[in-house]
Amino acid sequence: MENLLEKIIKEERSEEVARLNAISIVENLFTDLMDREKDIISRRFGFDGGGGETLEKIGQMHKLTRERVRQIEAASIKKIKKLENLESYIGVLKSTVKQLVNEHGGLVRQDYLLDILTVICLELNNEPDAATYETDRSIYKNHFHFLISRLLQDDLEVVDNSDEFNPSYKLKENEISHLEELADDLLKKVDGLKKTLTTEELLDLLKKLDSYNKHQEKLSQDSGLDITKIFKSQVFPDKAEIINNNKVLYSLMQAIRNLEQNKYGDWGLADWKEIKPKTINDKIYLVLKNQGEPMHFTEIAKKINEVKFDQKTANAATVHNELILDNRYVLVGRGVYGLREWKK
């Protein structure tokens, strides 16, 4: 029998892809709900693409107490779970999610799984609208989050409040102590190196750990299924082939708490300035380092704003002042600066 996920990826506009559409699934599940029930769930889970609204805010809109809104939300989900044809609506999603989790070693970061599912629906067999892409992506992710977190609880367990992992999903029968051991070892190794790593370098480092060799059999769970097509999306910063050929380890890297990628795809500890730059100076350094050659201060400011490290806008004059005051930077031409470390 052909693999369901493989069929979804290969067959354009297949019936399975249509049945994996989170928006359509939710619309079908909402058939028996009253308008107020639909509105409360839609607002709580951000079905319009925004963030989920609080019980208090929804209560003010409907002139209800926070507790009453919570009760209606719970009762509405309970009503959906009792639908006779529930399995026909969520069956393909359930099978696909379970296979994806298995394919990625038994543990998948919540956002990572939602991104994969969203790409399948938005991009595999359609040409996404660039103008509305980010909004559409948020809408799909929020619908998938509702379906998985509220309707697949019999099959999936949420890994939350973990010292080792970001909020993630695992199959209930899966044991992940070997992943916890590997996560701890990798974080200690990265912390000891005190420098950022490319994805290839981090994968190589991971494969040299004693805990990797110890658990290598458990870390080879993927079936060899080629899902490269999914990872060719702009959503994923790394080369599709690298992700596909290292699905279990890459998924683990995504799941590890305090291990993050910066805007250039390099990995390090989450609190490092080169991973999450906070000041203008941090951003200047990161831009120059990744450019690899001197830049005019106006171009540095422009690049900072293009990369969008955060919501703050860089001003060229401020950038110039930082370049003048910090001895990490060297003036090499009129308004053109490089890194002093390049001279070493």
TILUM-362965 format. One record per residue (C-alpha): x negated, y, z; residue in three letters. Coordinates in steps of 0.1 Angstrom, whole numbers. Layout:
BEGIN
X Y Z ALA
...
//
This chain:
BEGIN
0 0 0 MET
-14 34 -10 GLU
-26 56 18 ASN
1 83 26 LEU
-24 111 31 LEU
-42 101 -1 GLU
-9 101 -20 LYS
-1 136 -7 ILE
-34 149 -18 ILE
-35 133 -52 LYS
1 136 -64 GLU
11 171 -74 GLU
45 181 -62 ARG
51 146 -47 SER
82 139 -26 GLU
59 134 4 GLU
45 170 0 VAL
80 183 0 ALA
89 164 31 ARG
58 177 48 LEU
70 213 44 ASN
73 226 79 ALA
97 254 70 ILE
121 230 53 SER
119 205 81 ILE
128 232 107 VAL
157 244 85 GLU
171 209 84 ASN
166 205 122 LEU
184 238 128 PHE
216 227 111 THR
235 218 143 ASP
222 247 164 LEU
242 278 171 MET
228 312 159 ASP
216 322 193 ARG
198 290 198 GLU
181 293 164 LYS
171 329 171 ASP
156 321 205 ILE
134 292 192 ILE
124 313 161 SER
113 341 183 ARG
96 319 209 ARG
74 302 183 PHE
69 332 160 GLY
86 318 129 PHE
83 352 112 ASP
45 348 113 GLY
39 370 144 GLY
31 359 179 GLY
57 341 199 GLY
78 365 220 GLU
81 362 258 THR
112 349 276 LEU
117 384 291 GLU
117 402 257 LYS
141 377 242 ILE
163 380 273 GLY
165 417 270 GLN
176 414 233 MET
203 388 241 HIS
212 403 275 LYS
201 372 293 LEU
178 364 322 THR
144 349 316 ARG
155 316 332 GLU
186 315 310 ARG
165 319 279 VAL
142 291 290 ARG
173 269 296 GLN
187 276 262 ILE
153 269 246 GLU
149 235 264 ALA
185 225 257 ALA
181 234 220 SER
150 212 216 ILE
168 184 235 LYS
197 187 210 LYS
173 184 181 ILE
156 153 196 LYS
190 136 197 LYS
197 141 160 LEU
205 107 144 GLU
185 115 113 ASN
155 131 132 LEU
131 105 120 GLU
140 111 83 SER
131 147 88 TYR
98 143 107 ILE
87 108 96 GLY
62 120 69 VAL
48 147 92 LEU
44 122 121 LYS
26 97 98 SER
4 124 83 THR
-6 139 116 VAL
-14 105 132 LYS
-36 96 102 GLN
-54 130 103 LEU
-62 126 140 VAL
-75 91 134 ASN
-95 102 104 GLU
-112 129 125 HIS
-123 106 153 GLY
-92 107 176 GLY
-94 143 187 LEU
-86 174 166 VAL
-87 210 177 ARG
-51 224 176 GLN
-59 253 153 ASP
-80 231 130 TYR
-52 206 126 LEU
-26 233 119 LEU
-50 249 93 ASP
-53 215 75 ILE
-15 210 74 LEU
-10 246 63 THR
-35 243 34 VAL
-17 211 22 ILE
16 229 20 CYS
4 263 8 LEU
-24 255 -16 GLU
-28 219 -28 LEU
-1 220 -54 ASN
7 257 -56 ASN
-11 289 -64 GLU
-8 309 -32 PRO
2 346 -34 ASP
-29 366 -24 ALA
-8 395 -13 ALA
12 375 13 THR
-12 347 20 TYR
-22 356 56 GLU
15 361 66 THR
26 329 48 ASP
-2 310 65 ARG
8 323 100 SER
44 314 93 ILE
35 278 83 TYR
11 274 112 LYS
38 285 137 ASN
64 261 123 HIS
39 232 124 PHE
30 241 160 HIS
66 239 170 PHE
72 206 153 LEU
40 189 167 ILE
41 203 202 SER
78 197 208 ARG
88 168 186 LEU
57 145 184 LEU
51 142 222 GLN
57 104 222 ASP
27 100 199 ASP
4 129 206 LEU
-11 142 238 GLU
-23 178 242 VAL
-58 181 256 VAL
-56 213 275 ASP
-74 228 305 ASN
-104 207 296 SER
-140 216 306 ASP
-153 202 273 GLU
-127 210 247 PHE
-105 238 232 ASN
-68 230 232 PRO
-66 199 210 SER
-45 169 200 TYR
-53 133 206 LYS
-33 101 200 LEU
-19 89 233 LYS
-36 56 231 GLU
-70 71 222 ASN
-98 72 248 GLU
-122 102 244 ILE
-148 99 272 SER
-175 93 245 HIS
-166 126 229 LEU
-168 144 262 GLU
-203 129 268 GLU
-214 140 233 LEU
-199 175 237 ALA
-218 180 270 ASP
-251 168 255 ASP
-247 190 224 LEU
-239 221 243 LEU
-270 217 265 LYS
-292 212 235 LYS
-279 243 217 VAL
-282 263 249 ASP
-318 252 252 GLY
-327 262 216 LEU
-314 298 222 LYS
-308 303 185 LYS
-279 300 160 THR
-277 270 137 LEU
-262 264 103 THR
-236 237 100 THR
-262 213 85 GLU
-287 220 113 GLU
-261 215 139 LEU
-249 182 124 LEU
-286 170 122 ASP
-291 180 158 LEU
-260 161 168 LEU
-271 129 150 LYS
-304 130 169 LYS
-288 130 204 LEU
-291 98 225 ASP
-254 99 232 SER
-247 99 194 TYR
-267 67 189 ASN
-250 52 220 LYS
-215 58 206 HIS
-223 57 169 GLN
-198 29 162 GLU
-170 49 178 LYS
-180 79 158 LEU
-176 61 125 SER
-138 59 126 GLN
-130 77 94 ASP
-119 54 65 SER
-140 72 39 GLY
-108 89 26 LEU
-118 118 3 ASP
-99 149 14 ILE
-124 173 0 THR
-96 191 -18 LYS
-82 203 15 ILE
-114 218 26 PHE
-120 239 -6 LYS
-96 264 8 SER
-108 298 19 GLN
-96 289 54 VAL
-127 268 60 PHE
-160 286 60 PRO
-182 256 52 ASP
-188 236 20 LYS
-159 212 15 ALA
-183 182 8 GLU
-201 188 41 ILE
-168 187 61 ILE
-154 157 42 ASN
-186 137 46 ASN
-188 144 84 ASN
-151 146 93 LYS
-155 131 128 VAL
-185 151 138 LEU
-173 183 122 TYR
-140 180 140 SER
-158 174 173 LEU
-179 206 167 MET
-147 225 161 GLN
-131 211 193 ALA
-160 218 217 ILE
-153 246 241 ARG
-179 274 241 ASN
-193 263 208 LEU
-182 287 180 GLU
-191 299 145 GLN
-197 336 137 ASN
-184 353 106 LYS
-213 340 86 TYR
-207 304 95 GLY
-236 300 119 ASP
-230 281 152 TRP
-240 290 188 GLY
-225 295 222 LEU
-194 316 223 ALA
-208 343 245 ASP
-239 349 224 TRP
-241 383 207 LYS
-248 367 173 GLU
-216 346 176 ILE
-193 373 189 LYS
-209 407 185 PRO
-192 433 206 LYS
-212 465 202 THR
-221 484 170 ILE
-257 475 177 ASN
-248 438 178 ASP
-230 440 145 LYS
-259 460 128 ILE
-284 433 138 TYR
-262 405 126 LEU
-255 422 92 VAL
-292 429 86 LEU
-302 394 97 LYS
-278 378 72 ASN
-285 403 44 GLN
-322 393 47 GLY
-335 426 33 GLU
-334 463 43 PRO
-302 483 38 MET
-291 519 38 HIS
-273 528 70 PHE
-241 537 50 THR
-242 502 34 GLU
-246 486 69 ILE
-215 505 81 ALA
-196 495 50 LYS
-206 458 54 LYS
-196 458 91 ILE
-161 470 81 ASN
-159 444 52 GLU
-168 415 75 VAL
-143 426 101 LYS
-159 413 133 PHE
-129 429 151 ASP
-104 456 147 GLN
-128 484 153 LYS
-140 506 124 THR
-177 513 121 ALA
-187 549 115 ASN
-219 556 94 ALA
-231 583 117 ALA
-228 560 147 THR
-246 532 129 VAL
-274 557 120 HIS
-278 567 157 ASN
-281 531 168 GLU
-307 524 142 LEU
-328 554 153 ILE
-326 545 190 LEU
-333 508 189 ASP
-369 496 183 ASN
-356 464 168 ARG
-350 484 136 TYR
-377 499 113 VAL
-373 528 89 LEU
-386 516 55 VAL
-372 543 33 GLY
-349 573 33 ARG
-320 561 54 GLY
-330 525 47 VAL
-337 502 77 TYR
-349 466 82 GLY
-356 443 112 LEU
-389 447 130 ARG
-390 409 134 GLU
-394 405 96 TRP
-430 419 99 LYS
-440 390 122 LYS
//
